[in-house]
């Protein structure tokens, strides 16, 4: 005989599985090596011509990336 706690755990597990199945996959922006357009230093991965420190320095507050 299943108790109410077991039923709640089963329900929570089903909801968790649904949430995992429906999540949006994480994608990483394509990058390429070269000299940063902002600081001029060479980096192994630039996104839109900017290195990580410059992207963080010049990104708009409240936005996710994109200088």
FENTAPE-V333547 format. One record per residue. N is the residue number from 1. RES is the residue in three letters. BURIAL is + if it has 9 or more other ideal C-beta (glycine too) atoms within 8 Angstrom, else -. Layout:
# FENTAPE-V333547
n=<N N>
res=<RES RES>
burial=<BURIAL BURIAL>
This chain:
# FENTAPE-V333547
n=<1 2 3 4 5 6 7 8 9 10 11 12 13 14 15 16 17 18 19 20 21 22 23 24 25 26 27 28 29 30 31 32 33 34 35 36 37 38 39 40 41 42 43 44 45 46 47 48 49 50 51 52 53 54 55 56 57 58 59 60 61 62 63 64 65 66 67>
res=<UNK UNK UNK UNK UNK UNK UNK UNK UNK UNK UNK UNK UNK UNK UNK UNK UNK UNK UNK UNK UNK UNK UNK UNK UNK UNK UNK UNK UNK UNK UNK UNK UNK UNK UNK UNK UNK UNK UNK UNK UNK UNK UNK UNK UNK UNK UNK UNK UNK UNK UNK UNK UNK UNK UNK UNK UNK UNK UNK UNK UNK UNK UNK UNK UNK UNK UNK>
burial=<- - - - - - + - - - - - - - - - - - - - - - - - - - - - - - - - - - - + - + - - - - + - + + + - - + + - - + + - - - + - - - - - - - ->
